[in-house]
Amino acid sequence: MMLLTIIAPPAIEEELIDWLLMQEDIEGFTSQVANGHGAGHAMTIAEQVTGRRRQITFAIELKKERAEKIIAQLKLNFSGGGLHYWLMPLSQSGSV
């Protein structure tokens, strides 16, 4: 299993949530507010003053093949939308 993490600007949060909910192989996901820091982010003057940029982070557990398909679809559907992602293997997951 893999963990797909997507970081999105707040402007497309609702659209991305709707899109993720429509994907057949995604049984669920977690989202949370996060702050981006550093020179790698284009920031408004207000964000530069505070040193942070508000973002939304999504975490999705998927099989590798499905995660790669979701990434390809994200690139098609959200090109230029300011998304960033990473895909990492999960050594373990479960519920207790």
VOBA-1610 file (N, C-alpha, C; in pm, whole numbers, padded with zeros to 5 digits, always signed):
BEGIN
Met+00084-00118+00000Met+00000+00000+00000Met+00088+00124+00000Met+00028+00233-00048Met+00099+00359-00061Met+00019+00469+00010Leu+00090+00575+00047Leu+00026+00694+00101Leu+00047+00807+00001Leu-00062+00852-00058Leu-00060+00966-00149Leu-00097+01090-00069Thr-00007+01187-00064Thr-00032+01313+00004Thr-00043+01421-00103Ile-00150+01498-00097Ile-00174+01607-00192Ile-00183+01736-00112Ile-00110+01837-00156Ile-00117+01969-00094Ile-00181+02062-00195Ala-00288+02130-00152Ala-00366+02214-00243Ala-00389+02353-00186Pro-00400+02452-00272Pro-00437+02585-00224Pro-00584+02586-00182Pro-00621+02667-00084Pro-00759+02671-00037Pro-00861+02702-00147Ala-00820+02773-00250Ala-00913+02812-00357Ala-00973+02692-00429Ile-00904+02578-00429Ile-00959+02461-00498Ile-00995+02348-00402Glu-01000+02378-00274Glu-01029+02275-00173Glu-01161+02203-00202Glu-01269+02276-00219Glu-01401+02213-00238Glu-01406+02133-00368Glu-01349+02189-00474Glu-01347+02119-00602Glu-01268+01989-00592Leu-01155+01993-00522Leu-01074+01873-00507Leu-01143+01769-00419Ile-01209+01813-00313Ile-01285+01720-00228Ile-01392+01650-00311Asp-01468+01726-00387Asp-01573+01666-00472Asp-01512+01566-00569Trp-01400+01603-00631Trp-01335+01516-00728Trp-01288+01386-00662Leu-01225+01398-00546Leu-01177+01279-00475Leu-01292+01187-00434Leu-01402+01246-00390Leu-01518+01166-00350Leu-01579+01090-00467Met-01559+01139-00587Met-01615+01074-00706Met-01527+00960-00759Gln-01406+00947-00708Gln-01315+00843-00755Gln-01354+00708-00694Glu-01377+00610-00779Glu-01427+00479-00737Glu-01338+00407-00636Asp-01209+00409-00658Asp-01117+00330-00576Asp-01070+00400-00450Ile-01120+00520-00424Ile-01083+00589-00302Ile-01194+00567-00201Glu-01166+00486-00099Glu-01267+00455+00002Glu-01284+00567+00103Gly-01183+00649+00117Gly-01187+00761+00209Gly-01054+00832+00209Phe-01051+00947+00271Phe-00928+01024+00281Phe-00939+01119+00399Thr-00825+01173+00438Thr-00819+01268+00547Thr-00773+01402+00491Ser-00832+01511+00541Ser-00784+01643+00501Ser-00761+01727+00626Gln-00668+01820+00613Gln-00639+01909+00724Gln-00575+02036+00672Val-00589+02142+00748Val-00526+02269+00716Val-00378+02259+00751Ala-00294+02310+00664Ala-00150+02311+00687Ala-00095+02447+00646Asn+00023+02478+00693Asn+00091+02601+00655Asn+00217+02567+00579Gly+00236+02631+00463Gly+00359+02615+00386Gly+00455+02727+00422His+00582+02693+00431His+00686+02791+00466His+00801+02777+00367Gly+00870+02885+00342Gly+00992+02878+00262Gly+00981+02951+00130Ala+01094+02963+00066Ala+01104+03038-00060Ala+01046+02962-00178Gly+01016+02836-00163Gly+00963+02756-00272Gly+00817+02783-00302His+00754+02872-00226His+00614+02903-00243His+00599+03048-00287Ala+00518+03071-00390Ala+00484+03209-00427Ala+00387+03260-00320Met+00421+03371-00257Met+00340+03422-00146Met+00294+03564-00172Thr+00175+03594-00120Thr+00126+03732-00122Thr+00207+03813-00022Ile+00190+03944-00024Ile+00260+04030+00073Ile+00222+03990+00216Ala+00092+03968+00240Ala+00047+03929+00375Ala+00110+03797+00418Glu+00120+03702+00326Glu+00182+03573+00358Glu+00332+03590+00385Gln+00395+03680+00311Gln+00537+03706+00334Gln+00559+03764+00474Val+00469+03851+00517Val+00481+03912+00649Val+00467+03807+00759Thr+00370+03717+00744Thr+00349+03614+00847Thr+00444+03496+00831Gly+00503+03481+00713Gly+00597+03372+00690Gly+00530+03239+00665Arg+00403+03241+00629Arg+00331+03115+00604Arg+00224+03134+00498Arg+00194+03024+00433Arg+00090+03021+00331Arg-00007+02909+00368Arg-00134+02942+00382Arg-00235+02842+00417Arg-00255+02746+00301Gln-00260+02617+00333Gln-00282+02513+00234Gln-00369+02403+00295Ile-00419+02316+00211Ile-00497+02201+00256Ile-00420+02076+00217Thr-00404+01985+00313Thr-00334+01859+00288Thr-00433+01744+00289Phe-00422+01657+00190Phe-00507+01538+00180Phe-00417+01416+00189Ala-00458+01316+00267Ala-00384+01190+00280Ala-00476+01077+00238Ile-00427+00994+00144Ile-00508+00886+00087Ile-00425+00758+00083Glu-00479+00652+00138Glu-00413+00521+00134Glu-00466+00446+00012Leu-00375+00402-00076Leu-00414+00336-00200Leu-00314+00228-00239Lys-00358+00137-00324Lys-00265+00045-00388Lys-00182+00126-00488Lys-00059+00082-00511Lys+00036+00158-00594Lys-00020+00188-00733Glu-00078+00090-00797Glu-00129+00109-00933Glu-00240+00214-00936Arg-00326+00210-00837Arg-00436+00307-00831Arg-00383+00446-00798Ala-00286+00453-00711Ala-00227+00583-00676Ala-00166+00648-00800Glu-00096+00570-00881Glu-00035+00624-01001Glu-00141+00672-01101Lys-00254+00601-01108Lys-00364+00646-01196Lys-00426+00776-01143Ile-00443+00786-01013Ile-00498+00908-00953Ile-00406+01026-00981Ile-00275+01006-00969Ile-00180+01113-00997Ile-00191+01158-01143Ala-00199+01062-01234Ala-00214+01097-01376Ala-00343+01176-01399Gln-00452+01136-01335Gln-00579+01207-01350Gln-00573+01346-01287Leu-00503+01359-01173Leu-00486+01491-01111Leu-00414+01585-01207Lys-00312+01534-01274Lys-00235+01616-01369Lys-00324+01664-01483Leu-00417+01581-01526Leu-00510+01620-01634Leu-00616+01717-01585Asn-00674+01689-01471Asn-00789+01766-01422Asn-00753+01894-01347Phe-00632+01899-01290Phe-00595+02014-01208Phe-00465+02080-01253Ser-00431+02064-01380Ser-00310+02125-01435Ser-00312+02276-01411Gly-00204+02328-01355Gly-00195+02471-01326Gly-00268+02513-01200Gly-00323+02416-01125Gly-00401+02448-01005Gly-00318+02467-00880Gly-00187+02448-00888Gly-00102+02469-00773Gly-00093+02351-00679Leu-00128+02231-00728Leu-00118+02112-00644Leu+00027+02065-00634His+00059+02006-00521His+00187+01939-00501His+00153+01804-00438Tyr+00229+01701-00470Tyr+00198+01570-00413Tyr+00326+01494-00386Trp+00313+01391-00302Trp+00418+01291-00289Trp+00352+01156-00264Leu+00423+01051-00303Leu+00374+00915-00290Leu+00481+00835-00216Met+00439+00773-00105Met+00534+00699-00021Met+00476+00562+00013Pro+00564+00461+00022Pro+00515+00330+00064Pro+00477+00331+00213Leu+00374+00256+00245Leu+00331+00239+00384Leu+00386+00106+00433Ser+00459+00107+00541Ser+00509-00019+00595Ser+00401-00091+00672Gln+00299-00015+00718Gln+00192-00077+00794Gln+00077+00021+00808Ser-00044-00031+00810Ser-00161+00051+00840Ser-00268-00041+00899Gly-00361+00016+00969Gly-00467-00065+01028Gly-00549+00016+01126Ser-00644-00050+01186Ser-00730+00012+01286Ser-00727-00074+01413Val-00739-00011+01528Val-00742-00087+01653Val-00861-00042+01735
//
